[in-house]
C-alpha cells in the first residue's frame, strides 16, 4: 500500500516542481524580444512587436481618475524567494520518494538461495524422488524399444525419444529456448546417472538419426548397456548406498566384453 502511494506521489511532485520552475523562469526572463543584429552591431533590428492599433482617445476625466500604482509591473523579491523555496522543496520530496522506493524494492527481492524450489527438484537443486521414479520408468521404456523387431536405427532413435519424454514428464521447468534433448541432459545431469553414459547414448541417437552410416546391431547392444548404467544412477537415494557400508557396484554395468559400436567380432568376443 505504501509503495502504491509513493509511486503515485512521485510524478505529481515532479510535475509540480517543473511547473513552478517554468513560472519562475518566465518571470525572471521578462518579455520575449526577438532581434537580428549583425556581428558588428550594424544590422537591422527586428522585434516581434504587433503593429500599432489606433484607439479612440479616452476622456480626460477618465484618464485622470485612474489610480496610479507604483511598480505594478514588477515582481516583489520576496515572491521570487518563496517560489524558489517551494520548487526546491517539491524536487527534494520527489527525490526522497524515489530513493525510498528503490531501497524498498531492493529489500523485498529474495536472495537467490531462498528461491522457491522448482517442480521436480528438491531444495538442494537435485531431482526429487518422484522425478527419479519417472526417469526410471522412462529408461525401462527405452530398453523395451531396443527389444522391438525394428531396424537398429529406428530402435536407437525410439529409445532416446523415450528418455526425452521421461525427462519432460518429471515436471522440471523447461526454458523456452531449451530443446527436448537439452532438457533430458539437464535432468539426467541433476541425478547420479553417469554423464558419460548419457552422452554416449545421445551420440548413438544422433548417429542413427543424422549419420551417414547406418546403425548396426552392435550399436543397439551398446545402447542397451548404456541404459543399464543410466538406470543404476537413477536408483532411489536410500538404495544407492547401504547404511554403514560401501557403494554396491551395479550388477548390469557393461564390462569389456560388451560389444561397442562398430567393433569387429569373433567367436570369442570383440577384438580389443
Buried (B, 14 or more C-beta within 10 A) or exposed (E): EEEEEBEEBBEEBBEBBEEBBEEBEEEEEEEEEEEEEEEEEEEEEEEEEEEEEEEEEEEEEEEEEEEEEEEEEEEEEEEEEEBBEBBEBBBEBBBEBBEBBEEEEEEEEEEEEEEEEEEBBBEEEBBBEEBBBBBBBBBEBBBEBBEEEBBBBBBBBBBBBBBBBBBBBBBBEBEEEEEBBBBBBBBBEBBBBBBEBBEBBBEBBBBBBEEEEEBBEBBBBBBBBBBBBBBBBBBEEEEEEEEEEEEEEBEEEBEEEBBBBEBEEEEEEBEE
